[in-house]
Amino acid sequence: MVLLDGGGMLVRETGEANAARPAGTYGTDWGNPDGEECVQCHRKHSPGLYQEWNQSMHGQRGVNCLDCHKADGKDKDGFRHKGQLISIIVTPKDCARCHTTEFEEMDGSHHSKAGDILASFDNLLGEVVGGPEAVNAGCKQCHGSTIEIGEDGKPLPTTWPNTGIGRINPDGSRGSCSACHGRHRFSKAQARTPDTCGKCHVGPDHPQIEVYNESKHGIIYHAKTTEMNLESDKWEAGVDYSAAPTCATCHMSAGGGEKPTHNVGERISWTLRPPISVKNNLVKLKDGSEFDVPEGQPLPKVGDKAKKSEVVEVLTWKERRLKMQNVCTACHTDSVILGHYNQFDKVVDLYNEKFAKPISAIMGDLQKAGTISQAPFDEKIEWIWWEIWHHEGRRARHGASMSGPDYTWWHGMYEVAKHTYFEFIPELKKVAGEKEAQALLEKHFKPIPGHAWYFEGMNPDQLDAVRKGFESRYGKGSLK
């Protein structure tokens, strides 16, 4: 370990004894020797930054400023500073000089592609209907933006600072390690806490942190945080800690025989993001990239050519699910694990079959008939459908996936149903007219048993059961 103490001494701990020497007499364990000047200057002029670095594993092991920030003549974001050619931005490719495995796992993952939102309806809604300034300080701070560099080699203030997980860097790499490992501490403990994920996985359309906090997992975590052993090197579930999982436990960390990974999507079997959920198989390519193939579509084999590369691994959705379930076995028995997935699957199927597929089909019929335009967000009914799947539908699905009952029902399926019956259908009748709307509902809604109450009214037996239950608690005649 290496530590600059309060008196300016560099204390170096060896396997045999502690030795002290004046700051300035660096050994080979100190990385780039020119980094000494950086450390001493920043210690004086930006003491907070220096303290964070000094307490980090980097600081303790002698990794200094120049080891990470040194640039070469080919870097478009390189500039001269105190006699050194440096870059402000430390990219995943820079980190890969030491953390190769982590870089390769992250590089092909869903996280690295988060910047692709820039070509999505989400971004169109933000840029056009909202405004680019809001997108720049909002959406892109999580998803990442394309960093622009000025003639002086420094990032332009229009795109910097940005630690979006899918940031597109000047060297062509995608991502930002500091999205999860905040600079300059780069703490593994911080990256393992749910609050770190909650910076982005929060809000009306993807409330994972809110769901987690109301789940039994989140409740126990907050009660037993001191027992989580977050600084452990291997941090294996059921071995280094057992109180509760965090987001990292399930999606990235070791447990149940699964090795740790920086590929956050590898253990995910359902996609809960689009209007209609599908189970996805995962195809990994020789060039480090990967892509999903929905269940039922042709799946390439190892050795096949795909997307200008070669397939090196195929994980079916069942294999992806098994990886997640293996992690669960570190703390749960099979009955709990299989029961959870059974309940989760049924909620997704309910959302898909009762609401998403028929509404999507109606929207398609309206477009084909020319009743609504092909352009998005220019008619109210499109906004209603957008919020049904993009907000309420996602909340229901995520709630079920992470054991959050309130988000599964009241913030989820309740809102889906309410807005379907009392916003979408009334707007459909305005747009298409009563006759055509009824024909569309008869075609797409009526064949689904779950909509029988809408066409035929509530079942008298169901209403009577509710009345009897209510009166048993509050007295005869209490339900008016």
Buried (B, 14 or more C-beta within 10 A) or exposed (E): EBEBEEEEEBBBEEEEEEEEEEBEEBEEEBBBEBBBBBBBEBBEEEEEBBBBBBBBBBBBEBBBBBBBBBBEEEBEBBBEBEEBBBBBBBBBBBBBEEBEEBBBBBBBBBBBBBBBBBEEEBBBBBBEEBEEEEBBEEBBBBBBBBBEBEEEBBBEEEBBEBBBBBBBBBBEBBBBBBBBBBBBBBBBBBBBBBEBBBBBBBBBBBBBBBBBBBBEBBEBBEEEEEEBBBEBEEBBBBEBBBBBBBBBBBBBBBBBEBEBBBBBBBBBBBBBBEBBBBBBBBBBBEEBBBBBBBBEEEBBEEEEEBEEBBBBEBBBBEBBBBBBBBBBBBBBEEEEBEEBBEEBBEBBEBBBBBBBBBBBBBBEBBBEEEBBEEEBEEBEBBBBBBBBBBBBBBBBBBBBBBBBBBBBBEBBBBBBBEBBBEBBBEBBBEBBEEEBBBEBBEEBBBEBEEBEEBEEEEEEEEEEEEBEEEEEEEEEEEBE
